[in-house]
Amino acid sequence: MKILILFSVVFSNILWAKPSFDEYVLDLKQQAIAKGYASDFVEQAFSQVKLRETVVKADKNQPETKITLDKYLATRVPDWKVQKAVKLLNENKAILDKVEQKFGVQKRFIVALWGNESNFGSIQGKHPVISSLVSLAYDGRRETLFKKQLFAALDILQQGHISQDKFVGSWAGAMGQSQFMPTSFLNYAVDFDGDGKKDIWQNKADVFASIANFLKSEGWSDKYTWGRQVKIPDNFDLSMIGLQRDAFKPLSEWHKLGVTRYSGDDLPQANLSASLLAPDGPKGRIYLVYENFHTLMKWNRSSYFGVSVSYLSDRIKKGS
Protein backbone atom coordinates (compact mmCIF):
# COMPACT_ATOMS: atom_id res chain seq x y z
CA MET A 1 0.00 0.00 0.00
CA LYS A 2 2.82 2.44 0.87
CA ILE A 3 4.51 1.72 -2.46
CA LEU A 4 1.22 2.35 -4.28
CA ILE A 5 0.71 5.68 -2.50
CA LEU A 6 4.29 6.75 -3.21
CA PHE A 7 3.89 5.83 -6.90
CA SER A 8 0.64 7.83 -7.04
CA VAL A 9 2.31 10.94 -5.57
CA VAL A 10 5.29 10.71 -7.92
CA PHE A 11 3.03 10.11 -10.93
CA SER A 12 0.88 13.11 -9.99
CA ASN A 13 3.95 15.33 -9.76
CA ILE A 14 5.08 14.16 -13.19
CA LEU A 15 1.67 14.96 -14.65
CA TRP A 16 1.66 18.46 -13.10
CA ALA A 17 4.83 20.46 -13.37
CA LYS A 18 4.82 24.14 -12.42
CA PRO A 19 4.79 26.24 -15.59
CA SER A 20 7.62 28.60 -16.38
CA PHE A 21 7.08 32.25 -15.50
CA ASP A 22 6.59 33.13 -19.17
CA GLU A 23 3.99 30.38 -19.55
CA TYR A 24 2.23 31.61 -16.43
CA VAL A 25 2.13 35.18 -17.72
CA LEU A 26 0.75 33.99 -21.06
CA ASP A 27 -2.04 32.16 -19.24
CA LEU A 28 -2.82 35.26 -17.15
CA LYS A 29 -3.07 37.34 -20.31
CA GLN A 30 -5.50 34.84 -21.80
CA GLN A 31 -7.56 34.91 -18.61
CA ALA A 32 -7.62 38.71 -18.71
CA ILE A 33 -8.85 38.74 -22.31
CA ALA A 34 -11.50 36.16 -21.39
CA LYS A 35 -12.67 38.55 -18.64
CA GLY A 36 -13.29 41.22 -21.27
CA TYR A 37 -10.11 43.30 -21.28
CA ALA A 38 -9.05 44.37 -24.78
CA SER A 39 -6.11 42.38 -26.12
CA ASP A 40 -4.04 45.49 -26.92
CA PHE A 41 -4.63 46.80 -23.38
CA VAL A 42 -3.57 43.45 -21.91
CA GLU A 43 -0.42 43.36 -24.04
CA GLN A 44 0.51 46.86 -22.92
CA ALA A 45 -0.25 46.16 -19.24
CA PHE A 46 1.93 43.04 -19.22
CA SER A 47 4.64 44.38 -21.54
CA GLN A 48 7.11 45.15 -18.75
CA VAL A 49 6.24 42.27 -16.42
CA LYS A 50 9.21 40.52 -14.86
CA LEU A 51 9.59 37.90 -12.16
CA ARG A 52 10.63 39.91 -9.13
CA GLU A 53 12.43 37.46 -6.86
CA THR A 54 12.96 40.15 -4.22
CA VAL A 55 9.19 40.56 -3.90
CA VAL A 56 8.64 36.83 -3.41
CA LYS A 57 11.50 36.70 -0.92
CA ALA A 58 10.02 39.63 1.03
CA ASP A 59 6.68 37.83 1.22
CA LYS A 60 8.30 34.64 2.49
CA ASN A 61 10.50 36.39 5.03
CA GLN A 62 8.21 38.83 6.76
CA PRO A 63 9.61 39.61 10.24
CA GLU A 64 8.19 37.57 13.08
CA THR A 65 10.16 39.19 15.91
CA LYS A 66 7.83 40.20 18.71
CA ILE A 67 8.42 43.62 20.22
CA THR A 68 6.54 45.28 23.03
CA LEU A 69 3.87 47.88 22.37
CA ASP A 70 6.00 50.52 24.11
CA LYS A 71 8.88 49.90 21.70
CA TYR A 72 6.49 49.79 18.76
CA LEU A 73 4.96 53.16 19.68
CA ALA A 74 8.39 54.68 20.20
CA THR A 75 9.28 53.61 16.66
CA ARG A 76 5.98 54.43 14.95
CA VAL A 77 5.07 57.62 16.83
CA PRO A 78 8.29 59.49 17.63
CA ASP A 79 8.15 63.15 18.59
CA TRP A 80 9.30 64.30 15.14
CA LYS A 81 6.37 62.52 13.50
CA VAL A 82 3.90 64.13 15.90
CA GLN A 83 5.35 67.57 15.15
CA LYS A 84 5.21 66.90 11.42
CA ALA A 85 1.62 65.66 11.69
CA VAL A 86 0.51 68.81 13.50
CA LYS A 87 2.31 70.99 10.96
CA LEU A 88 0.80 69.18 7.97
CA LEU A 89 -2.69 69.20 9.46
CA ASN A 90 -2.49 72.98 9.81
CA GLU A 91 -1.06 73.38 6.30
CA ASN A 92 -3.83 71.26 4.78
CA LYS A 93 -6.62 72.39 7.11
CA ALA A 94 -8.82 73.84 4.36
CA ILE A 95 -8.98 70.55 2.45
CA LEU A 96 -9.18 68.45 5.60
CA ASP A 97 -12.10 70.53 6.92
CA LYS A 98 -14.04 69.87 3.71
CA VAL A 99 -13.28 66.14 3.86
CA GLU A 100 -14.20 65.98 7.53
CA GLN A 101 -17.52 67.73 6.87
CA LYS A 102 -18.40 65.47 3.93
CA PHE A 103 -17.47 62.11 5.43
CA GLY A 104 -17.83 62.67 9.17
CA VAL A 105 -14.30 61.56 10.03
CA GLN A 106 -12.15 63.74 12.29
CA LYS A 107 -9.16 65.14 10.44
CA ARG A 108 -6.69 64.11 13.15
CA PHE A 109 -7.45 60.46 12.41
CA ILE A 110 -7.07 61.03 8.66
CA VAL A 111 -3.64 62.59 9.22
CA ALA A 112 -2.66 59.85 11.70
CA LEU A 113 -3.43 57.12 9.17
CA TRP A 114 -1.63 59.09 6.44
CA GLY A 115 1.41 59.36 8.67
CA ASN A 116 1.41 55.71 9.69
CA GLU A 117 0.88 54.30 6.21
CA SER A 118 3.31 56.32 4.10
CA ASN A 119 5.03 58.84 6.38
CA PHE A 120 2.72 61.53 4.95
CA GLY A 121 3.27 60.40 1.37
CA SER A 122 7.07 60.25 1.42
CA ILE A 123 7.31 56.44 1.44
CA GLN A 124 4.99 54.86 -1.13
CA GLY A 125 7.16 52.08 -2.54
CA LYS A 126 8.85 51.86 -5.92
CA HIS A 127 7.85 48.37 -7.06
CA PRO A 128 5.89 48.11 -10.35
CA VAL A 129 2.47 46.97 -9.16
CA ILE A 130 1.68 44.60 -12.02
CA SER A 131 5.04 42.81 -11.80
CA SER A 132 4.76 42.50 -8.02
CA LEU A 133 1.29 40.99 -8.13
CA VAL A 134 2.11 38.61 -10.99
CA SER A 135 5.25 37.46 -9.16
CA LEU A 136 3.35 36.85 -5.93
CA ALA A 137 0.58 34.99 -7.76
CA TYR A 138 3.15 32.85 -9.59
CA ASP A 139 4.78 31.93 -6.27
CA GLY A 140 1.55 30.04 -5.62
CA ARG A 141 1.20 30.23 -1.85
CA ARG A 142 -1.54 32.87 -2.07
CA GLU A 143 -2.29 32.73 -5.76
CA THR A 144 -6.04 33.37 -5.50
CA LEU A 145 -5.51 36.48 -3.38
CA PHE A 146 -2.90 38.04 -5.63
CA LYS A 147 -4.71 37.18 -8.87
CA LYS A 148 -7.74 39.02 -7.47
CA GLN A 149 -5.51 42.00 -6.73
CA LEU A 150 -3.95 41.77 -10.19
CA PHE A 151 -7.27 42.03 -12.03
CA ALA A 152 -8.27 44.92 -9.75
CA ALA A 153 -4.99 46.60 -10.71
CA LEU A 154 -5.87 46.15 -14.38
CA ASP A 155 -9.19 47.90 -13.71
CA ILE A 156 -7.32 50.84 -12.16
CA LEU A 157 -5.10 51.15 -15.22
CA GLN A 158 -8.00 50.73 -17.62
CA GLN A 159 -9.99 53.45 -15.85
CA GLY A 160 -7.08 55.85 -16.31
CA HIS A 161 -6.43 56.81 -12.70
CA ILE A 162 -2.67 56.39 -13.09
CA SER A 163 -0.27 55.92 -16.00
CA GLN A 164 1.54 52.61 -16.20
CA ASP A 165 5.00 54.15 -15.75
CA LYS A 166 3.89 55.65 -12.43
CA PHE A 167 1.91 52.60 -11.28
CA VAL A 168 4.17 51.65 -8.37
CA GLY A 169 3.71 50.62 -4.76
CA SER A 170 5.03 48.41 -2.00
CA TRP A 171 6.44 44.95 -2.68
CA ALA A 172 3.00 43.50 -1.82
CA GLY A 173 1.11 45.82 -4.18
CA ALA A 174 -0.10 48.41 -1.66
CA MET A 175 -0.31 51.75 -3.42
CA GLY A 176 -0.11 55.46 -2.92
CA GLN A 177 -0.12 57.67 0.14
CA SER A 178 -2.91 55.63 1.69
CA GLN A 179 -1.25 52.31 0.78
CA PHE A 180 -4.46 50.78 -0.58
CA MET A 181 -4.36 47.35 -2.14
CA PRO A 182 -5.99 47.44 -5.60
CA THR A 183 -9.33 46.03 -4.38
CA SER A 184 -9.44 48.63 -1.60
CA PHE A 185 -8.76 51.30 -4.20
CA LEU A 186 -11.74 50.17 -6.27
CA ASN A 187 -13.97 50.07 -3.18
CA TYR A 188 -12.93 53.25 -1.39
CA ALA A 189 -10.78 55.62 -3.48
CA VAL A 190 -12.41 59.01 -4.13
CA ASP A 191 -11.98 61.67 -6.81
CA PHE A 192 -12.51 64.53 -4.37
CA ASP A 193 -11.43 67.38 -6.61
CA GLY A 194 -13.48 66.15 -9.58
CA ASP A 195 -10.64 65.94 -12.11
CA GLY A 196 -11.76 62.51 -13.30
CA LYS A 197 -8.99 60.59 -11.54
CA LYS A 198 -8.75 58.98 -8.13
CA ASP A 199 -5.15 59.94 -7.52
CA ILE A 200 -3.94 58.55 -4.19
CA TRP A 201 -0.32 58.97 -5.33
CA GLN A 202 -0.02 62.75 -5.68
CA ASN A 203 -3.37 64.45 -4.98
CA LYS A 204 -3.79 65.16 -1.27
CA ALA A 205 -7.51 65.92 -1.62
CA ASP A 206 -8.06 62.46 -3.09
CA VAL A 207 -5.77 60.86 -0.49
CA PHE A 208 -7.61 62.41 2.47
CA ALA A 209 -11.06 61.71 1.04
CA SER A 210 -10.14 58.10 0.23
CA ILE A 211 -8.93 57.47 3.78
CA ALA A 212 -12.07 59.08 5.18
CA ASN A 213 -14.32 57.15 2.80
CA PHE A 214 -12.82 53.84 3.93
CA LEU A 215 -13.41 54.66 7.60
CA LYS A 216 -16.93 56.00 7.07
CA SER A 217 -17.90 53.04 4.87
CA GLU A 218 -16.71 50.65 7.55
CA GLY A 219 -18.69 52.24 10.38
CA TRP A 220 -16.75 55.26 11.68
CA SER A 221 -18.61 57.85 13.76
CA ASP A 222 -17.36 61.36 14.49
CA LYS A 223 -19.59 61.53 17.55
CA TYR A 224 -16.89 59.93 19.68
CA THR A 225 -13.23 59.01 19.71
CA TRP A 226 -11.42 55.65 19.54
CA GLY A 227 -11.04 54.77 23.23
CA ARG A 228 -8.68 55.50 26.10
CA GLN A 229 -5.93 53.96 28.21
CA VAL A 230 -7.29 52.65 31.51
CA LYS A 231 -6.39 50.84 34.71
CA ILE A 232 -7.99 47.66 36.07
CA PRO A 233 -8.13 46.52 39.71
CA ASP A 234 -5.78 43.80 41.00
CA ASN A 235 -8.56 41.22 41.31
CA PHE A 236 -9.96 41.85 37.82
CA ASP A 237 -11.40 38.92 35.86
CA LEU A 238 -8.96 38.73 32.95
CA SER A 239 -11.34 36.59 30.90
CA MET A 240 -13.25 39.80 30.08
CA ILE A 241 -10.31 41.16 28.07
CA GLY A 242 -10.81 40.77 24.32
CA LEU A 243 -12.10 42.40 21.14
CA GLN A 244 -14.83 39.84 20.44
CA ARG A 245 -18.39 41.11 20.29
CA ASP A 246 -19.56 39.36 23.46
CA ALA A 247 -16.87 41.31 25.33
CA PHE A 248 -18.62 44.65 24.67
CA LYS A 249 -20.06 46.33 27.77
CA PRO A 250 -21.43 49.81 28.49
CA LEU A 251 -18.98 52.17 30.17
CA SER A 252 -21.22 52.13 33.23
CA GLU A 253 -20.62 48.38 33.63
CA TRP A 254 -16.87 48.75 33.25
CA HIS A 255 -17.06 51.43 35.95
CA LYS A 256 -18.84 49.02 38.30
CA LEU A 257 -16.10 46.45 37.63
CA GLY A 258 -13.49 48.90 38.88
CA VAL A 259 -12.05 50.08 35.56
CA THR A 260 -10.84 53.70 35.73
CA ARG A 261 -9.14 56.21 33.50
CA TYR A 262 -5.37 55.86 33.47
CA SER A 263 -5.23 58.85 35.82
CA GLY A 264 -7.40 56.97 38.33
CA ASP A 265 -10.44 59.18 37.70
CA ASP A 266 -13.84 57.70 36.88
CA LEU A 267 -14.70 56.77 33.33
CA PRO A 268 -16.82 59.31 31.42
CA GLN A 269 -20.57 59.06 31.87
CA ALA A 270 -21.34 58.44 28.23
CA ASN A 271 -23.79 56.12 26.53
CA LEU A 272 -21.06 54.06 24.88
CA SER A 273 -20.09 50.43 24.79
CA ALA A 274 -16.49 49.31 24.74
CA SER A 275 -14.26 46.28 24.86
CA LEU A 276 -11.08 45.86 26.84
CA LEU A 277 -7.81 45.56 24.92
CA ALA A 278 -4.48 44.42 26.38
CA PRO A 279 -2.03 43.98 23.45
CA ASP A 280 0.83 42.92 25.75
CA GLY A 281 -1.26 41.13 28.36
CA PRO A 282 -2.61 42.46 31.66
CA LYS A 283 0.81 43.76 32.78
CA GLY A 284 1.13 45.98 29.70
CA ARG A 285 -0.93 48.92 28.51
CA ILE A 286 -4.68 48.38 28.76
CA TYR A 287 -7.34 50.22 26.78
CA LEU A 288 -11.09 50.52 26.62
CA VAL A 289 -11.82 50.78 22.91
CA TYR A 290 -15.00 51.88 21.15
CA GLU A 291 -16.52 50.98 17.79
CA ASN A 292 -14.17 53.37 15.99
CA PHE A 293 -11.18 51.30 17.08
CA HIS A 294 -12.84 48.21 15.64
CA THR A 295 -13.18 50.14 12.37
CA LEU A 296 -9.43 50.83 12.44
CA MET A 297 -8.92 47.09 12.82
CA LYS A 298 -10.69 46.61 9.47
CA TRP A 299 -7.96 48.76 7.92
CA ASN A 300 -5.22 46.68 9.55
CA ARG A 301 -5.86 43.70 11.81
CA SER A 302 -2.88 44.47 14.03
CA SER A 303 -3.89 45.85 17.43
CA TYR A 304 -0.46 47.49 17.61
CA PHE A 305 -1.24 49.36 14.38
CA GLY A 306 -4.65 50.44 15.69
CA VAL A 307 -3.14 51.72 18.93
CA SER A 308 -0.35 53.56 17.10
CA VAL A 309 -2.84 55.40 14.85
CA SER A 310 -5.02 56.21 17.83
CA TYR A 311 -2.07 57.37 19.93
CA LEU A 312 -0.81 59.63 17.14
CA SER A 313 -4.31 61.09 16.68
CA ASP A 314 -4.44 61.93 20.40
CA ARG A 315 -1.07 63.62 20.27
CA ILE A 316 -2.15 65.59 17.19
CA LYS A 317 -5.17 66.78 19.16
CA LYS A 318 -2.91 67.93 22.00
CA GLY A 319 -0.58 69.60 19.52
CA SER A 320 2.55 67.83 20.75
Buried (B, 14 or more C-beta within 10 A) or exposed (E): EEEEEEEEEEEEEEEEEEEEBEEBBEEBBEBBBEEEBEEEBBEEBBEEBEBBEEBBEBBEEEEEEEEEBEEBBEEBBEEEBBBBBBEBBEEBEEBBEBBBEBBBBBBBBBBBBBBBBBEBBEEBBEBBBBBBBBBBBBBEEEEEBBBBBBBBBBBBBBEEBBEBEEBBBBBBBBBBBBBBBBBBBBBBBBBBBEEEBBBBBBBBBBBBBBBBBBBBEBEBBBEBBBBBBBEBEEEBEEEBBBBEEEBBBEBBEBBEBEBBBEEEEEBEEEEBBBBBBBBBEEEEBBBBBBBBBBBBBBBBEEBBBBBBBBBBBBBBBEEE
